[in-house]
Amino acid sequence: MAFLTGGLRAGWWGGGWWGGGLITRLPLIAGFVLAFTARYPRDLFDLLVGLDRWVLRVAACASP
């Protein structure tokens, strides 16, 4: 879960800009696609919403 939310800072890429998770990177990629095509990718939107829901469900289950 830390990889998805950005909690993995000293991981594979040594931190920095690439230290964030998928939920940080995918909207940036979608922003570039939006800037050049004027369309937000529907599949990427569905993936991001699904990841956000999953992270919130896991956080709710893991909290005491």
C-alpha positions in Angstrom: 0.0 0.0 0.0 2.9 2.4 0.6 3.9 2.1 -3.0 0.5 3.2 -4.1 0.2 6.1 -1.7 3.7 7.5 -1.9 5.0 6.2 1.4 7.9 4.4 -0.2 10.5 7.2 -0.2 13.8 5.3 -0.2 12.7 2.6 -2.5 13.7 1.6 -6.0 14.3 5.1 -7.3 16.0 6.6 -4.2 13.3 9.1 -3.4 13.0 12.4 -5.0 10.3 13.1 -7.6 10.1 9.4 -8.5 9.7 8.5 -4.8 5.9 9.0 -4.9 3.4 6.2 -5.6 1.2 5.4 -8.5 -1.5 7.7 -7.2 1.0 10.5 -7.5 2.4 9.6 -10.9 -0.7 8.6 -12.9 -2.5 12.0 -12.6 0.7 13.7 -13.8 0.7 11.3 -16.8 -3.0 12.0 -17.4 -2.2 15.8 -17.2 0.3 15.5 -20.0 -2.1 13.4 -22.1 -4.8 16.0 -21.4 -2.6 18.8 -22.5 -1.8 17.2 -25.8 -5.0 15.5 -26.7 -7.7 17.6 -24.9 -9.2 14.3 -23.5 -8.8 12.7 -20.1 -8.2 9.0 -20.6 -11.3 7.2 -19.4 -9.4 4.0 -18.5 -6.8 5.9 -16.5 -9.6 7.7 -14.7 -11.2 4.4 -13.8 -7.9 3.0 -12.6 -7.2 6.0 -10.4 -10.7 5.9 -8.9 -10.3 2.2 -8.2 -6.9 2.7 -6.6 -8.2 5.5 -4.4 -11.2 3.4 -3.3 -8.9 0.4 -2.6 -6.5 2.5 -0.5 -9.4 4.0 1.5 -10.9 0.5 2.1 -7.5 -0.9 3.3 -7.0 2.2 5.6 -10.5 1.8 7.0 -9.9 -1.9 7.7 -6.5 -1.4 9.2 -7.4 1.4 11.5 -8.4 0.4 15.1 
